[in-house]
Amino acid sequence: MIENRFRRGAALLAGIAGICFVLGLAAPSSSQSPPSPAPKETPMAQRATGPFDVKLTPQSPGEGEAAIPGRLSIDKQFHGDLEAASQGVMLAVTTSVQGSAGYVAIEQVTGTLHGRKGTFILQHSGTMNRGEPHLTITVVPDSGTGELTGLTGTMTIDIAAGGKHSYNFEYTLATPAAQ
């Protein structure tokens, strides 16, 4: 009886190992490593900077929707190295503790980046922890179109005294992989 269980267990393990090998989940048994892919040319990081104007417009909650989180529309005009307009949506909340809040947003940017025309999507995630800000703004992968296809990067925002906004956009523009 124990011998039959052992045989069934060994057969089951052999079957699983075979499936894993067929699916490519197991390492090859030979000591040779697979050939290395041809080295890719790494695009150089670039920087775009300039001022921007932003208009945030509170949106009324839809019927049956809660007022929290608050919903705002975003309209921006970028100037400088990025000459573009963007439109988006922001969801935001504040807490009962002064200086603590959070927001997420998505915006579509349309215009020219260092002379290249196209569109791309920015995704925001921001928190304020008792006055300590943390903000991440990232280009959504594969969202670039036109001459901005293959765009990746991150953006930071500075707000100077008087409410003047500026951006610092670190990006790369790579040739997209074949579809």
N, C-alpha and C positions, 0 to 999 in steps of 0.2 A: 504494500500500500504506500509506504513512504517512497519506494523506488518509482512508482507510477506518478506521484506528485512531483518528484524530482524531474522525471522525463518531461512532464507537461510544462513545468516551470522553465526548463532549459529550452524547450521548443518555443514557448512564448517569448523568451528573451531573444532567441535567434530570429524570430519573426520581427520583433521590434527593431533589432539591430539592422535587419535587412531593409525595413521601411525607412529608417533613419538614413541609411547609406544611399538609397534611391532618391530621397528628398534632399540629399546634400547636407544633412545635419551632422554627419559623422566625418571626422578627419580622414583623409586618405591613408591607407596603411603603408604606402611607400615612403621612404625617407626623403624623396625628392620634393622640393617645394614647387608650387605652380609658378609659371613664368610671371615675372613682374610686368604690370601694365606699363605702357610707354609713359614717360614723365609728362605731366600736363604743365602747361605754362600757367603760372599763378598770376592772376591779374594784380596790379598794384593798387593799393588802397589810395583813395582820393578823398579830398575834403571840400565840401561846399559850405559856405557861410553867408549870412545876410540877415536882414531884419524881416519880420513878417507882422501882418495885422491879423487879428482874430476877432470874430464876432461869435459869441455863444448865445443862443436863444433858447430859453426854457420852453419845453414842450409840455402841453397838458397831458395828464395820463388818459389813456383810452378808457372807454366805459368798462368797468369791472376791474381795471388795473389799479394797483396800489400806487401811491405817490412816492414811495421809496422803492427802488432807487429813483432819483430824479433823472429825467431824460432831457438832453440838450442837443440842439443841432449845432454843427461847427461849420463856419465859413471862414476860410483863410486866404490871404494873398501873400505869397512868398516873393521876396525880392532878393537881388544879389545873384549868387551863382545858380540858385534855383529860382527861375521866373515861372511861377505856377499859381494856380488856384486849387483849393481843395474843399471838399464837402464831406461831412461825416456825421456820426452820431456818438454821443457820450452818455454813459450811465454813471452817476455819481451819488455818493452817500457821505453824510457827515455823522459823527457820533455825538453822544452827550459830553464827551471829553473834549475840551477846547484844543484845537490843533490836530485832531485825529480825523482822517477822512480817507476815502478811496475812490478811484475812478478807473474805468476802462473806456476805450474809444477805438473806432475804426474810421479812417478817412481815406478817400481816394484823391490822389494828387495828379493833376493834369497840367502839363506845361513842358518846359525845357530845363534840363540839368546840364550845365556846362555846354549848352548848345545842342544837346540831344533831346529830341521830342518824344514824348510818350506819356504813359500813365503808370502809376504804381500805388500800392496800398500800404498805409502805415497803421500799425497796431500799437496802441498805448496801454500801459498798465502802470498806474500810479497810486502810491499810498503816502499818507502823512501820519507819522506816529508821534503825537504830542509835539508837533512842530518840526520834526525831522523828516524831510522829503526823500522819497525814493521813486524815480521815474525811469521806465524803460520804454523806448519807442523803437520799433523794429520794422523793417520792410518785410511784408508777408512774402514768404518764399514763392517764387514763380509768378508774382503778380505784375511784374514789369511788362509793358507792351511797347510796340514800336521800336524806336532806337534805345529804349530802356529795358528791353528784354534781357534777362540775366542779372538784373540789378539786385544786390544785397546790401545791407547796411543797417546802421543805427543812428539815431538822431538824439541830440540833447537840446534842451530849450533853456535859455537864460532870460530872466525878467529883471530888467534894470529899474532903478528908481524912476518913478513916474509911469511905470507900467509898460515901458518899451520892451517888446519881445524880439529875440533873435534866436537863430538856430545854428547848430554846428552839426553837419551831416557827414559822417565817415562812411564811405561806400566803396564797393567794387562793382565793376561792370564786366561780367564774364560772358563769353559766348555760351549760349545755352546748350545743354546736352541734346543729342538727337532724340526726337520723340519716337 
